[in-house]
Amino acid sequence: MDQAVRRVEAQFHARVVKAEAQQSDGHTVYVLRLLNESGKVWTVHVDASSGTVQ
């Protein structure tokens, strides 16, 4: 999860304020809540095995 957090923070130029792992269709997905400098908050999903951001 640490690697996914670092990657998403760099990709979106935002800070992860909440992170949790969930099971989806038999594999792990990281659900990350981001906050940028202008105050926008949004959620991204990262597949734990492939690293794909959804």
N, C-alpha and C positions, 0 to 999 in steps of 0.2 A: 504494500500500500504506500510506503514512503516514496518509492520510485514513481508511482502514479501521481502522487501529490506534487512532487517536484516537477514532473513533466507538464502537468496541467497548469501549474502556476506560471511556468515559463511560456507555455504556448498561449495562454490567455492574458498574461500580464495582470494577474489577479492573485488574491490570497485565498487559500482554502480555509474556510471557517468551520466546516463540519465535514467529517468523513466517516463513512460506514461501509461495511461489506455486507452484501446481500446475495442470496442464492437465486439464480434465475435459470430455469431450464437445465438444472443440474450442474451449473458452473457458477463461479464467483464473479460478481460485478461490484466494483467500487462506486458508490454514489457520493459525489463530492459537491459541496455547496461552495460557490465562489463569491468573492466580494472584490470589486475593483475600486480604484481611487475615486471615481465619480459616484460611488454608492450603489451601483447596479449589483444585484444579487441574482445568481442563476445556478442551475444544477446541471452537472454533466455526469455521464455514466462511463466508466472505463472497464473494459473486459479484462479481468485479472490475468488470463492466460495469453492473450494476444496483444494487450496494451491498446486496443482500438478504442478511441474516444467516440462516444455516441451522443 
